[in-house]
């Protein structure tokens, strides 16, 4: 009986000692969207229209499903990186395929989060000028450590007829 009681006591102490020595998991501090976005290189990897953008040029009806299909986008622009600087400015890195004699990097407009870091307001940006020359609102922004997704209004003005077509542009940027 003595040995049984002693065995039970040692078993309980053993369980207590081993359980109390376990490493406690410390939850990492969640980064803000500003911390995830600022200071990183971002490449536009996907930009789709919803609904597709339909326009007529001459007698030809054209349907664009992606921003990259529009003839106004040069191949040399598709590898450009955008950097959202912590001071609210933006920098463009013109990538490996430069469009002429432009510098490798250039300052490009301003940005700021609005609406509890769910929208990004971009002003005076050459990079986003195909969407709007003065101000673009990136809406429903969702950021991870490696990706940024969202949408924005896209207004296409036919260069020949000046007819305006509106669509949503769903975008995905990948951190490089």
Secondary structure, DSSP 8 states (H G I E B T S, - for coil): -HHHHHHHHHHHHHHHHHHHTS----------HHHHHTT-EEEEEEEEEEEEEEEEETTEEEEEEEGGGSTTS-GGGTT-EEEE-TTSEEEEE--SS-SSS--SEEEEEEEEEETTTTEEEEES-STTTTT-SSEEEEEEEEE-SSEEEEEEEEEEE-TTT--EEEEEEEEEEEE-
